[in-house]
Amino acid sequence: MTQVAHGEPRFAFGKNWAHFLSMVDDQRIAVAERSLREMLETADLAGRSFLDVGCGSGLFSLAARRLGARVHAFDDDPEAVACAQELRRRYGGGDAWTVERGSILDQAYVASLGQFDVVYAWGVLHHTGAVWRALDNAAAVVAPGGRLFIAIYNDQGALSVAWRAIKRTYNVLPEALRLPFALLVALPLEAKALAAALLTLRPWRYVQSWLRYGTNRGMSRWHDLVDWIGGYPFEVAKPEAVLDFCRARGFTLAKLKTCGGKLGCNEFVFVKTAPA
Ligand SMILES: C[S@@+](CC[C@H](N)C(=O)[O-])C[C@H]1O[C@@H](n2cnc3c(N)ncnc32)[C@H](O)[C@@H]1O
């Protein structure tokens, strides 16, 4: 069911994560670990503290834990919290992995957690309804020399405005109509991808885009598609705006992976190099 906060609908992320949970296996965990190692440019996270903001399924908490970090994970959605707790139970997280309900917009709560060597907020801040406040709160708990790893939807101008309307519509529709609506929205995108594969005489490329999707952060294409069409609140940011915001708070950009101006998230890893 869609929750409503301050008159605005909210996508039930946790429900989508609950469906994804059965797909979590060693291969996906290994891919998630690799994504952390690559972006954080480290072989492991031994002895480091890791804050998983908006942990969703808990897959990246598990990956960070496997890399040796002490993990604290939280999410605003109780069903997402239950997912992360289930992964912790399944894979034996021990005392070095805590999971609870909390909001990145709750400044007092976030500040009470202390400081972390890595603050990870992948695809979260733009779904809070207050992206800059959320980023401010996340940045505030990065320890000196620590890293802030975030992914925020790319600002595509009018296209982003149209997507916002689509996502809002999905969430205000009666539940029975959401899946047909999602398929209707997805169809032209899928048709475009299939046509491109056929025109370049590589039809298998389209099939691979589904079959090999797990190589992308260990996620599932179907669940990401539902998350993409339904994910609301929805805000976007230009990479330069994120860069300026973080630089003003004492951060230096260490790594950047853009979505090439297209639909999707830009990923940033910042290092806290100076006091804000
Ligand atoms: C697209 S999912 C990303 C999950 C995870 N970080 C990942 O990379 O797979 C966004 C998550 O942010 C959570 N979220 C939304 N608003 C939040 C808030 N104010 N505080 C904490 N989590 C929030 C949602 O419940 C959802 O699980």
The ligand as a Gaussian input file, in Angstrom:
#p B3LYP/6-31G(d) Opt

LIG

0 1
 C       15.922000       3.035000      -4.105000
 S       15.985000       2.428000      -2.474000
 C       17.758000       2.205000      -2.244000
 C       18.094000       1.150000      -1.238000
 C       19.576000       0.849000      -1.025000
 N       20.308000       2.012000      -0.581000
 C       20.233000       0.286000      -2.258000
 O       21.160000       0.867000      -2.791000
 O       19.786000      -0.783000      -2.718000
 C       15.641000       3.839000      -1.473000
 C       15.476000       3.510000      -0.009000
 O       15.457000       4.734000       0.734000
 C       14.543000       4.593000       1.789000
 N       14.151000       5.929000       2.292000
 C       13.314000       6.829000       1.730000
 N       13.213000       7.928000       2.517000
 C       14.002000       7.713000       3.590000
 C       14.328000       8.464000       4.746000
 N       13.789000       9.677000       4.958000
 N       15.213000       7.958000       5.632000
 C       15.761000       6.729000       5.443000
 N       15.462000       5.954000       4.380000
 C       14.615000       6.431000       3.455000
 C       13.413000       3.805000       1.174000
 O       12.563000       3.216000       2.131000
 C       14.188000       2.787000       0.323000
 O       14.448000       1.599000       1.016000

